Amino acid sequence: MSFKLNFLNSLVIPPLFSSSLPNVEDFLGQLCNDEAGQTSPLLHLLSCGLIHASFPFSFDIRSLDCYLLLYTVEGAGELWTEKCTFSLSSSSLLFLDCNTHFRLSISDTPWSYYAFFMTGETLSYYYQALLSGQAFYTSAFDSHEIQDTLKHILSISQENSAFSKLSISNLLNSLLTDCILTASNVPCAPAIPAYLPEVRLLLEQDFQTLHSLDTLASRFSVNKYRLCREFSMHYGIPPLKYLNRQRILAAAKLLQHTDLKIHQIGEQVGIENTNHFISLFRKMYQMTPLEYRHRTAAEIRKKRTESS
């Protein structure tokens, strides 16, 4: 199966884009030859490009069998995983194993970033042996040098020659090696306190309940200020904001798969004030719940028409 189809099949919900009919290339950049890297020991690009995003812009991926190297040129985005949330500010570089649930979205427009989806045995070694299976993030490097390297990779990415494949693999290896050896900012390095995964699991499974910092602190026998500080440190987002995110993700699924009214959906996910629910939904998806319902319904009809 091609990388394009893998990407489409891995979408949790339809992606959001400023155009009503986005192309896969709007999120992935230019698609590369999938066959080239299947038997090669080199690092191989699946897609690459300089992406220019504006509101609304996001996609939610269940998992992909590849790695992502993302460098922000200007503006800002956010990448959410089950372990951390990364603020992708200007001149930041992210290296992520995509075999996990992750969501990429814009947070400051215009957001321009280089995205390189790739495979290769070396990447697994970097990730497991050198990074202990954790996502890598840094903003500690010369932005001009990194951009020059990424531009060079893009310029030769469509050449189908042994020399271009070797050059791309060498450039990617050198870039990742330099970053890992000299990085000074890798999040989630401290050990996670034992109670925090339990808090997160509770917020994910019992998001309908009206939790507060006080009730959470009492339940887990911890000071609420410590709870908020440590949850934010290890997961990149305060606990109550994380709770609301789980509620809105659940609401999005209900909007797609049920005919419940907007206020009923808000109540089902634990947000009884409809105006507050609409405000939270708009903040996350850059559109109202009703607009989201109409858009996803149109996407489903379009897919059915294409397949028939």
PLY file of the C-alpha trace (Angstrom):
ply
format ascii 1.0
element vertex 308
property float x
property float y
property float z
element edge 307
property int vertex1
property int vertex2
end_header
0.00 0.00 0.00
1.29 3.49 -0.88
2.20 6.02 1.79
-0.65 8.24 0.59
-3.22 5.49 1.19
-1.61 4.60 4.54
-1.96 8.25 5.57
-5.61 8.44 4.51
-6.47 5.16 6.24
-4.77 6.30 9.45
-6.81 9.50 9.82
-8.94 9.41 12.97
-11.22 12.16 11.64
-11.26 14.14 8.37
-8.43 16.69 8.34
-9.14 20.40 8.65
-7.80 22.75 6.01
-8.48 26.32 4.90
-9.75 24.97 1.57
-12.95 22.91 1.57
-11.28 20.26 -0.59
-7.74 19.70 0.72
-5.27 17.43 -1.04
-3.05 14.98 0.81
-0.09 16.99 -0.48
-1.32 19.96 1.54
-0.30 18.02 4.67
2.52 15.79 3.41
4.30 17.85 0.76
5.48 16.07 -2.37
5.12 12.30 -2.32
8.22 10.24 -3.04
8.68 6.82 -4.62
7.41 4.28 -2.06
9.17 1.35 -3.67
12.67 2.82 -3.50
13.29 2.27 0.20
11.78 -1.17 0.76
15.01 -3.09 0.25
17.55 -0.31 0.75
19.65 0.09 3.94
19.57 3.88 3.44
17.21 6.39 4.99
14.33 6.85 2.56
11.85 9.70 2.18
8.14 8.89 1.86
7.15 12.54 1.45
8.74 15.92 2.01
7.92 19.57 1.57
7.73 23.10 2.88
4.15 23.37 4.15
2.38 26.74 4.43
-0.59 26.50 6.79
-3.30 28.92 7.89
-6.39 28.50 10.08
-8.00 26.01 10.16
-5.32 23.33 9.80
-5.00 20.01 11.63
-4.88 16.28 11.11
-5.28 13.46 13.61
-3.37 10.22 12.93
-3.95 6.86 14.59
-0.42 5.65 13.69
1.95 5.47 10.71
4.86 3.11 10.18
7.47 5.82 9.69
9.23 8.74 11.36
8.65 12.49 11.08
11.24 15.25 11.06
9.53 18.65 11.37
11.25 22.05 11.38
9.24 25.26 11.92
10.36 28.27 9.88
7.80 30.80 11.14
4.54 30.88 13.03
3.80 27.99 15.37
2.03 24.67 15.59
1.30 22.04 18.19
1.91 18.32 18.12
0.00 16.21 20.62
0.87 12.63 21.54
-0.30 10.45 24.39
2.93 11.19 26.26
3.64 14.85 25.50
2.42 17.99 23.81
5.05 19.95 21.85
4.80 23.64 21.05
6.38 23.89 17.60
7.69 27.44 17.65
9.96 29.15 15.14
13.37 27.44 14.65
12.30 24.32 16.56
13.07 20.81 15.31
10.99 17.74 16.15
11.84 14.07 15.52
8.91 11.71 16.13
8.17 8.00 15.80
4.77 8.07 14.07
3.82 4.61 15.35
1.64 6.33 17.93
-1.53 8.40 18.07
-0.60 12.00 17.27
-2.34 15.19 16.24
-0.72 18.08 14.38
-2.41 21.49 14.33
-1.67 25.17 13.77
-1.51 27.53 16.75
-0.10 30.74 15.22
-0.55 31.83 11.62
1.05 31.89 9.14
2.73 28.60 10.04
5.45 27.44 7.65
7.33 24.23 8.34
9.42 21.56 6.66
7.98 18.06 6.99
9.96 14.92 6.18
8.21 11.55 6.59
10.83 8.79 6.29
11.84 5.23 7.02
15.13 3.43 7.68
16.80 1.11 10.17
19.05 3.89 11.49
15.99 5.85 12.62
14.91 3.04 14.91
18.39 2.99 16.44
18.35 6.74 17.01
14.94 6.53 18.60
15.41 3.51 20.83
19.11 3.46 21.72
19.86 7.18 21.85
16.49 8.69 22.75
15.08 5.83 24.85
11.93 5.75 22.78
11.03 9.39 23.46
10.26 12.10 20.93
13.13 14.51 20.34
12.60 18.28 20.33
15.06 21.16 20.31
15.46 24.80 19.33
19.18 24.96 20.06
20.62 24.95 16.54
21.68 27.38 13.82
18.45 27.92 11.89
20.22 28.98 8.68
22.33 25.82 8.58
19.31 23.58 9.16
17.21 25.36 6.54
20.01 25.13 3.98
20.25 21.37 4.61
16.49 20.86 4.34
16.28 22.96 1.17
19.05 20.87 -0.36
17.25 17.64 0.51
14.07 18.97 -1.10
15.89 19.99 -4.25
17.18 16.46 -4.90
14.27 14.47 -3.42
12.62 13.79 -6.79
15.78 12.61 -8.50
15.66 8.86 -8.96
19.35 8.06 -8.95
21.66 6.10 -6.67
23.64 9.28 -6.01
20.57 11.31 -4.92
19.35 8.49 -2.64
22.79 8.23 -1.01
23.04 12.01 -0.66
19.61 12.29 0.99
20.37 9.47 3.41
23.72 11.00 4.30
22.23 14.47 4.88
19.44 13.14 7.08
21.82 10.95 9.08
24.22 13.85 9.64
21.43 16.23 10.66
19.89 13.82 13.16
23.25 12.77 14.57
24.34 16.39 15.14
21.03 17.25 16.76
21.01 14.30 19.14
24.65 14.75 20.16
24.40 18.46 20.92
20.77 18.95 21.99
20.17 20.75 25.26
16.36 20.52 25.46
14.71 17.10 25.41
11.28 17.15 27.11
9.97 14.41 29.35
13.45 13.41 30.48
12.66 13.37 34.24
10.95 10.23 35.51
7.16 10.57 35.53
5.73 10.37 39.09
3.75 7.16 39.54
0.42 8.92 40.12
0.45 10.98 36.89
-0.41 8.17 34.41
-3.33 7.32 36.69
-4.53 10.92 36.54
-4.25 10.97 32.77
-6.08 7.64 32.43
-8.89 8.93 34.65
-9.26 12.07 32.52
-9.35 9.97 29.35
-11.86 7.40 30.58
-14.06 9.48 32.90
-14.13 12.81 31.06
-17.91 13.16 31.55
-17.38 13.79 35.29
-17.00 17.39 36.48
-13.40 17.07 37.72
-11.58 20.01 39.31
-8.02 20.48 40.55
-9.31 20.15 44.11
-11.13 16.85 43.50
-8.17 15.43 41.57
-5.72 16.50 44.27
-7.88 14.91 46.96
-8.31 11.68 45.02
-4.58 11.24 44.39
-3.41 12.69 47.74
-1.25 15.38 46.19
-1.11 19.17 46.41
-3.13 20.68 43.55
-0.33 23.08 42.60
2.12 20.20 42.39
-0.40 18.21 40.36
-0.86 21.03 37.87
2.88 21.73 37.64
3.97 18.10 37.19
1.17 17.20 34.78
2.07 20.22 32.62
5.79 19.39 32.81
5.42 15.78 31.67
2.47 16.02 29.28
2.93 19.56 28.00
-0.58 20.69 28.96
-2.43 21.47 32.25
-4.73 18.69 33.52
-8.02 20.55 33.09
-7.08 21.63 29.58
-6.21 17.99 28.86
-9.63 16.99 30.23
-11.41 19.45 27.93
-9.39 18.16 24.98
-10.62 14.62 25.67
-14.18 15.94 25.84
-13.90 17.77 22.53
-12.30 14.74 20.81
-15.23 12.62 22.03
-17.68 15.31 20.89
-16.17 15.28 17.40
-16.88 11.55 17.12
-20.48 12.06 18.30
-20.93 14.81 15.71
-19.79 12.40 13.00
-21.70 9.30 14.04
-24.91 10.49 15.77
-27.79 12.90 15.13
-27.72 14.28 18.66
-28.29 18.00 19.00
-25.33 20.22 19.85
-26.42 20.83 23.45
-27.00 17.08 23.95
-23.48 16.29 22.76
-22.04 18.92 25.08
-23.91 17.38 28.01
-22.80 13.85 27.08
-19.12 14.80 27.15
-19.41 16.70 30.44
-19.86 20.33 29.28
-23.37 21.43 30.25
-23.02 25.07 29.19
-23.64 25.00 25.42
-21.94 28.33 24.74
-18.84 27.16 26.61
-18.90 23.88 24.69
-19.10 25.71 21.34
-16.27 28.03 22.40
-14.00 25.12 23.39
-14.83 23.26 20.18
-14.13 26.30 18.03
-10.80 26.88 19.78
-9.66 23.32 19.00
-11.09 22.88 15.49
-11.35 26.49 14.28
-15.06 25.96 13.47
-18.32 25.48 15.34
-19.66 21.99 16.10
-22.42 22.47 13.51
-19.92 23.53 10.84
-17.80 20.51 11.73
-20.81 18.18 11.39
-21.67 19.56 7.95
-18.07 19.40 6.80
-17.47 15.81 7.89
-20.80 14.73 6.38
-19.74 16.27 3.07
-16.39 14.45 3.27
-18.14 11.12 3.88
-20.50 11.67 0.94
-17.55 12.58 -1.27
-15.69 9.38 -0.34
-18.77 7.26 -0.99
-19.23 8.87 -4.40
-15.59 8.29 -5.32
-15.72 4.64 -4.27
-18.98 3.84 -6.10
0 1
1 2
2 3
3 4
4 5
5 6
6 7
7 8
8 9
9 10
10 11
11 12
12 13
13 14
14 15
15 16
16 17
17 18
18 19
19 20
20 21
21 22
22 23
23 24
24 25
25 26
26 27
27 28
28 29
29 30
30 31
31 32
32 33
33 34
34 35
35 36
36 37
37 38
38 39
39 40
40 41
41 42
42 43
43 44
44 45
45 46
46 47
47 48
48 49
49 50
50 51
51 52
52 53
53 54
54 55
55 56
56 57
57 58
58 59
59 60
60 61
61 62
62 63
63 64
64 65
65 66
66 67
67 68
68 69
69 70
70 71
71 72
72 73
73 74
74 75
75 76
76 77
77 78
78 79
79 80
80 81
81 82
82 83
83 84
84 85
85 86
86 87
87 88
88 89
89 90
90 91
91 92
92 93
93 94
94 95
95 96
96 97
97 98
98 99
99 100
100 101
101 102
102 103
103 104
104 105
105 106
106 107
107 108
108 109
109 110
110 111
111 112
112 113
113 114
114 115
115 116
116 117
117 118
118 119
119 120
120 121
121 122
122 123
123 124
124 125
125 126
126 127
127 128
128 129
129 130
130 131
131 132
132 133
133 134
134 135
135 136
136 137
137 138
138 139
139 140
140 141
141 142
142 143
143 144
144 145
145 146
146 147
147 148
148 149
149 150
150 151
151 152
152 153
153 154
154 155
155 156
156 157
157 158
158 159
159 160
160 161
161 162
162 163
163 164
164 165
165 166
166 167
167 168
168 169
169 170
170 171
171 172
172 173
173 174
174 175
175 176
176 177
177 178
178 179
179 180
180 181
181 182
182 183
183 184
184 185
185 186
186 187
187 188
188 189
189 190
190 191
191 192
192 193
193 194
194 195
195 196
196 197
197 198
198 199
199 200
200 201
201 202
202 203
203 204
204 205
205 206
206 207
207 208
208 209
209 210
210 211
211 212
212 213
213 214
214 215
215 216
216 217
217 218
218 219
219 220
220 221
221 222
222 223
223 224
224 225
225 226
226 227
227 228
228 229
229 230
230 231
231 232
232 233
233 234
234 235
235 236
236 237
237 238
238 239
239 240
240 241
241 242
242 243
243 244
244 245
245 246
246 247
247 248
248 249
249 250
250 251
251 252
252 253
253 254
254 255
255 256
256 257
257 258
258 259
259 260
260 261
261 262
262 263
263 264
264 265
265 266
266 267
267 268
268 269
269 270
270 271
271 272
272 273
273 274
274 275
275 276
276 277
277 278
278 279
279 280
280 281
281 282
282 283
283 284
284 285
285 286
286 287
287 288
288 289
289 290
290 291
291 292
292 293
293 294
294 295
295 296
296 297
297 298
298 299
299 300
300 301
301 302
302 303
303 304
304 305
305 306
306 307
